[in-house]
Amino acid sequence: MGELLFVGLGLYDERDLSLRGLEEIKQADKVFAELYTSLMAGLSIQKLEKLVGKKISVVSRHALEEEDGQNILQEAGNRKVALLVPGDPLIATTHIDLRIRAEKLGIKTHVIHGASIISAAIGLSGLQNYKYGRSVTVPFPNESFTSETPYNVIMENKKKGLHTLCFLDIKTDEEKYMTVRAGLEVLLAIEKRRKNKVITSDTLVIGIARAGSRNSTVKAGYVGDVIEHDFGAPPHMLIFPGKLHFMEAEALITLAGAPEQIRMKQK
């Protein structure tokens, strides 16, 4: 039987690919890539193809989710196939489902991990990784519905003194990527309805842009200030801190430009 490799591409561009990943891709008979689960702002498919020496077939969300990745599984039935994925390849549940399907068909699977936005954002924030609660995505609202799930998750984490990592929605097919400002506007609109004082203009928040690039931006401050900060091009993320250890407060002040007053709120 064949083999299906899940290869993490990392965070920003084709140079984030690991040496192990590069070696495995060069040995593959067929190479696919999905680019809809995360934005790699500096990635060039042409440069990646030149690097790996292979033609890369980009697959759509429809092909992986609606068609269950059947074309990839068929190719992997008796060949070595690589699926390239932004970040770490098994963070998205879509890819876990595909791996399960492959194994049930008798196709051997192997994972080559890449840098993940989760560890990168936590590291850039300077907050301690064991103090994070449940993470959440802030989705784009539509005319008839705005999900309050992110508001609820932030509220529950804060009650426990935990930090909240917020992914900001992306719609790759439409080239639409939520910014820090747009995400905060969504959450403030929910606050206006709920009135629980979970997210106000005086709430401490961290905005992160282009993690993994040479021009990444990390800015900590109160919502009223951070919402006006120019973070530049996407992808963007948000972190809402819970209770701060004194080292976390120092990290936010020194590394992310947080106001000195946050020392008064440290644990």
Steps between C-alpha positions, in 0.01 A plus 500: 500500500595863467591772746351840582728762655363801684768769481486825698612806305546726801387858544601747232669385179658200326821541703316385814484145363719266707793309351323175584188622321705603197666158479170316524329718239784442254440125534124526446334390177225763525478823700184682606462817706205661674524871574154583635535415870758772565662793323871470424547859390845456347446164329562464127388170346745555215792542742384200700484286186852606408620419852350149510548422131140385462178625345254585779125460459305743719178344632191693605294486816227332296736221389613423855180556696210438262670230295686354801836531326418211268742611229786507752407160642477348153847626413635370833354153443824368353732802489678732739296821524574817698237747618653836591317697767560848649628494858491162671308249286264349758373817670207511256240227561463459123841340481442272797190370323700440182768313695239275660348426158841413360586263785164322465579446133833343591703801389797563726510857635788706633509851648780753463426784734550869433496817707149580623338839547388375842851461641625803305231736628538378857876544479478848348254612766741421784217335694554161661365218285350295785271788596294494183142378500286394208582675172231632266442648155333837450292448183380761258143603589231503237184706465287263707741341751805575710649211695543578869719195560828697509354741755386208716835322479693815596262555793535143630878505469521832684295359786773237539781753462601347167618660176300463176651451156262631231540401139354755260284373217632459147316437174778409261275456197384860541844627608333630814697501825376637831722767654565580865276805466214304341525225762487747786204678341310169486573430867412855611168474317423182696605674824256780421218245496617278787633769737716261705810724481703218351641711217496877542726781383703447822554126448858385453556330164789396276494525122740295288564531128705287258648264758805325358600781265789743540249785540262346752315743725400448863312774684350477849279763656144590581235427238433869441863549398574171326196534273661812353846346455621435145588130487561495128419205277338176627493241640403643840420344838376613841590391851300600808715457813360362823681549832858610443808366671752780559728354231212502253430865576866583445499310170194689375651836597847427361418294192156624399485861617230447763431789740695505826174495697449128435757429772225594745289208368762230526444193716 
